[in-house]
Amino acid sequence: MNDKNSYDDSFRKTRKQIMTHENFYDQYYERKLAGSRLSALFKVSEYLIRYNVINILRQYSPVPIPRIIDIGCGRGHLTGLLGRFGEVIGTDASYVAVNYCKKRYPGIEFMLLDVFDTGWFESHKEQFDVVISTEVIEHLPSERHREYLSNLRSLLKVQGIMIITTPDRTTVDMMNRDSTMSDNEFYIRYEGQQTANLLDKSKLQSMLEDKNELILHEMISPFISNRVVELFVKLIAMPTGYVLLQWIQKILTLPGKRQILCLRKE
C-alpha cells in the first residue's frame, strides 16, 4: 500500500487537485488498511450507520433504481452495499482509500474528490437521485460547513434525497470528564482525527438551505434503545435509587451516538 508508483496513473492528475488534509488522510487509511485495530465501538458504530442509511434509502428513494453518490466513502463498505440498489459512485479525498476501494469493489466507480472543488460540483449539478455523506462534515472547517452542504445539495435532482450522519456534539460534551481538556481537544481525541468540528442537532438544522423538505433528523446509538436500557437498569438500580439509574443509562447510551438526517430537494 505504501508504494505510490503502484497506484493507477488515472488518479494522478486528480490527486494534485486534492488540497484538504490529503497527507493526513492518506496516512490515516494506510494505518487502517495495514491492519491497525479498530475498537469494538467503532465497528458497531460503522455497522449502525450503514444499517440506518440503507433503511432510509429503501423507504425514501425517489426512484426504484436511483443514481447514488457517496461523498467521503472511506474504505467503501457502505458504497459496496449501495451498489445493490442502483448505479453508485464513491468519492474520497484520500488517494489510498480510493485505490483500495477500486481493488475491493471493481464493479463500482471510485474517484478522488475535494468536497470544495467548485468546478466539479458545477459540472455535476442535478445528476443524482441520492447523495450520501457519512461522518464527513465534522472533519471540515466550521466556516465551510454551509458551503459543503450546499455543494451536496447541488448534486441532487428535484425530489432527490440527501442523507448525512455526524456525531452529536451535545452527547460528546457530556462524555468529557477531563476539566483540563478543552472541548476542541476532546473532540479531536474522541474522533481520532486532526479536525473535529462537532455540531449539535439545532446547529446542523440551522445550516440547511430553504426549499428542502426535512424528512427526518434522529439520534441513533450503537447500543440498545433507551427504552430497553431503562427497563433493564431499573431492575439493577432499584435498590439504590434514581441517581444510579440515570448514571447507568448515560454510560450505556452515550458512546457512539450519532445524528442521522435525511432531506428531500424541492
C-alpha positions in Angstrom: 0.0 0.0 0.0 2.9 2.4 0.6 4.3 2.2 -3.0 2.8 5.2 -4.6 4.1 4.1 -8.0 1.8 1.1 -7.8 -1.3 3.3 -7.9 -3.3 3.7 -11.1 -1.9 6.5 -13.2 -5.5 7.6 -13.9 -5.7 9.1 -10.4 -2.5 11.2 -10.6 -4.0 14.4 -12.2 -7.0 14.3 -9.9 -4.7 13.8 -6.9 -3.0 17.1 -7.5 -6.3 18.9 -7.1 -6.9 17.5 -3.6 -6.0 20.3 -1.2 -7.7 19.4 2.0 -5.9 17.1 4.5 -4.6 14.9 1.8 -1.4 13.8 3.5 -3.2 13.2 6.8 -5.9 11.0 5.3 -3.5 9.0 3.1 -1.6 8.2 6.3 -4.8 7.6 8.2 -6.1 5.0 5.7 -2.7 3.4 5.3 -2.8 2.6 9.0 -6.3 1.4 8.9 -5.7 -0.8 5.9 -2.4 -2.1 7.2 -4.4 -3.8 10.0 -4.4 -1.3 12.8 -7.0 -2.5 15.3 -10.4 -0.8 15.3 -12.3 -0.6 18.6 -15.5 -2.6 19.1 -17.4 0.7 19.5 -16.0 2.0 16.1 -17.0 -1.2 14.4 -20.5 -1.3 15.9 -21.0 2.4 15.1 -20.0 1.9 11.4 -22.5 -1.0 11.2 -25.2 1.0 12.7 -24.6 3.9 10.3 -24.8 1.6 7.3 -27.9 -0.2 8.6 -29.8 3.1 9.1 -28.7 4.6 5.8 -29.8 1.6 3.9 -33.2 1.6 5.6 -33.7 5.2 4.8 -32.8 4.6 1.2 -35.2 1.8 0.9 -38.0 3.9 2.4 -37.4 7.2 0.7 -35.6 6.6 -2.6 -37.3 8.8 -5.2 -37.0 6.2 -7.9 -36.8 2.4 -8.0 -33.2 2.3 -9.3 -31.5 5.5 -8.1 -28.3 7.1 -9.2 -26.3 7.5 -6.0 -23.1 9.2 -4.9 -21.3 8.5 -1.6 -19.2 11.5 -0.6 -16.4 10.6 1.7 -16.7 6.8 1.2 -13.6 5.8 3.2 -13.0 2.1 2.9 -16.1 1.7 0.7 -18.1 -0.7 2.9 -21.3 1.4 2.6 -20.6 2.2 -1.1 -20.4 -1.6 -1.8 -23.9 -2.1 -0.2 -25.3 0.9 -2.1 -24.3 -0.8 -5.4 -27.1 -3.3 -4.8 -29.7 -0.6 -5.1 -28.6 1.3 -8.2 -25.7 3.0 -10.0 -23.3 4.3 -7.4 -20.1 6.4 -7.4 -17.9 6.6 -4.3 -15.6 9.6 -3.7 -12.9 10.4 -1.1 -10.1 12.9 -0.6 -7.7 10.1 0.2 -5.6 8.6 -2.6 -5.0 5.5 -0.5 -8.7 4.9 0.3 -9.8 5.4 -3.4 -7.2 3.0 -4.6 -8.2 0.4 -2.0 -11.9 0.7 -2.9 -11.2 0.3 -6.6 -9.5 -3.0 -6.0 -12.0 -4.3 -3.4 -15.1 -3.3 -5.4 -14.2 -3.5 -9.1 -17.7 -3.1 -10.3 -18.2 0.3 -8.7 -16.7 3.7 -9.8 -14.5 5.4 -7.3 -12.8 8.8 -7.7 -10.8 11.4 -5.8 -12.8 14.4 -4.9 -12.3 17.6 -2.8 -15.7 18.5 -1.3 -14.8 22.1 -2.1 -14.0 21.6 -5.8 -16.4 24.2 -7.1 -15.8 23.3 -10.7 -16.6 19.6 -10.3 -19.8 20.4 -8.4 -20.9 22.9 -11.0 -20.4 20.4 -13.8 -22.4 17.7 -12.0 -25.5 19.7 -10.9 -28.7 17.7 -10.5 -27.2 14.4 -11.7 -28.0 12.2 -8.7 -31.2 10.9 -7.1 -29.4 10.2 -3.8 -26.5 11.9 -2.2 -25.0 10.3 0.9 -22.2 11.6 3.2 -21.5 9.9 6.4 -19.1 11.2 9.2 -17.6 13.9 7.0 -18.9 17.3 8.0 -17.3 17.3 11.4 -13.8 16.9 9.8 -14.2 20.1 7.7 -13.5 23.7 8.8 -16.6 25.0 10.6 -16.7 28.2 8.5 -17.2 26.0 5.4 -19.9 23.7 6.6 -22.6 25.6 4.8 -20.6 25.5 1.6 -20.2 21.7 1.9 -23.9 21.2 2.5 -24.7 23.5 -0.5 -22.4 21.6 -2.7 -24.0 18.3 -1.8 -27.5 19.6 -2.4 -26.5 21.0 -5.8 -25.9 17.4 -7.0 -29.5 16.4 -6.3 -32.2 16.2 -8.9 -35.5 17.7 -7.9 -37.2 15.3 -5.3 -33.8 13.7 -4.7 -32.8 12.9 -1.2 -29.6 13.6 0.8 -28.6 11.5 3.8 -26.0 12.8 6.3 -24.6 11.4 9.5 -22.4 13.0 12.1 -21.6 12.7 15.8 -23.8 14.6 18.2 -21.9 17.4 20.0 -24.2 17.6 23.0 -23.7 13.9 23.6 -19.9 14.1 23.2 -19.8 17.1 25.6 -21.4 15.0 28.3 -18.6 12.4 27.9 -15.8 14.9 28.6 -14.9 14.5 32.3 -11.4 16.0 32.0 -11.6 19.6 33.2 -8.0 20.2 31.9 -9.0 19.4 28.3 -10.8 22.0 26.1 -13.8 20.9 24.1 -11.9 21.0 20.8 -9.1 18.9 22.3 -11.6 16.4 23.5 -13.4 16.3 20.1 -10.1 15.6 18.3 -9.2 12.8 20.8 -12.7 11.4 20.5 -12.7 11.4 16.7 -9.0 10.4 16.3 -8.6 12.9 13.5 -6.9 16.2 13.2 -10.1 18.2 12.7 -13.3 17.7 14.8 -15.8 20.5 14.5 -18.8 18.8 16.0 -22.3 20.0 15.6 -25.4 19.7 17.8 -28.8 19.0 16.3 -30.0 22.6 16.2 -26.8 23.9 14.6 -26.9 21.3 11.9 -30.5 22.1 11.1 -29.8 25.8 11.0 -27.4 25.4 8.1 -29.8 23.7 5.8 -31.0 25.8 2.9 -34.6 26.7 2.2 -36.6 24.7 -0.3 -35.6 21.4 1.4 -38.2 19.1 3.0 -36.7 17.7 6.2 -37.8 14.0 6.2 -36.1 13.0 9.4 -33.4 14.1 11.9 -32.9 11.4 14.5 -30.4 10.3 17.1 -29.0 6.7 16.8 -26.9 4.8 19.3 -24.8 1.7 18.7 -26.3 0.1 21.7 -29.8 -0.9 22.5 -32.6 1.6 22.6 -33.1 3.9 25.6 -36.4 2.2 26.4 -34.9 -1.2 26.6 -32.0 0.2 28.6 -34.4 1.8 31.0 -36.3 -1.4 31.7 -33.1 -3.3 32.2 -31.3 -0.9 34.5 -34.4 -0.3 36.6 -34.1 -3.8 37.9 -30.4 -3.3 38.7 -30.7 0.1 40.2 -33.9 -0.4 42.1 -32.2 -0.9 45.5 -30.1 2.2 45.2 -32.5 4.6 43.5 -32.9 7.1 40.6 -29.4 8.6 40.6 -27.8 5.2 39.7 -30.4 4.6 37.1 -29.5 7.9 35.4 -25.8 7.1 35.5 -26.2 3.6 34.0 -28.4 4.9 31.2 -25.8 7.6 30.4 -22.9 5.2 30.3 -24.8 2.7 28.1 -26.3 5.0 25.6 -23.9 7.9 25.1 -20.8 6.4 23.5 -21.0 6.4 19.7 -24.3 8.2 19.5 -24.8 9.8 16.0 -27.2 12.2 14.3 -28.8 11.0 11.0 -30.5 13.5 8.8 -32.4 13.0 5.6 -33.9 15.8 3.4 -35.6 16.0 0.1 -34.8 18.7 -2.5 -38.0 20.5 -3.6 
